[in-house]
Amino acid sequence: MRQDRLLTPDEVARYLRLGSRWSVYRLVAQGELPSIRIPRKLRIDIDDLEQFIQDRKTECRVPAQEPLRGPGLHVPAQGLRPFPRRGRQSAPSGDNAGDSGHTTRERE
């Protein structure tokens, strides 16, 4: 048996990096985190805490290679093109040296 098997709400809050022990009390009151009462003192078993963490881990359901897709969202196979710039350019370039610095929109 481990020596520090039972943790106080403060210890659990630090372990989970929660703001305060009141967040731990709330989890216990909602029945999400099992606890033990030892003469008016609340304690949480480290094994229950580890199970609580495991139960809340999310699984990645989308393969990393595929782009996210959803209703109304279409990602072309070649990927997304950058948005055309609008307004003034910071400095005229090459062929457009005689331009006033405004960009023109291309019509498709």
C-alpha angles and dihedrals in degrees: 000000000000117000097228098038096134118061131197120235089254091054092048091049091052091046092052092038092236122159097249146345089265089075088058091049088051092052090050093047091050090052094243096116120042116227143180127226114214109184096322093321120114117223132176122210111234090226090056090049092052090049090049089055094046092049091055099048113114124221123226103242097177117074111240093234097059123075118240113266130186142158109312093005117112121178112192118230092247091053132242125319119226117257114261114253118249131200127017123352117227093238132002113251136212111300094021096056090119092050122104090242096263120129122226125221117239116230116224 
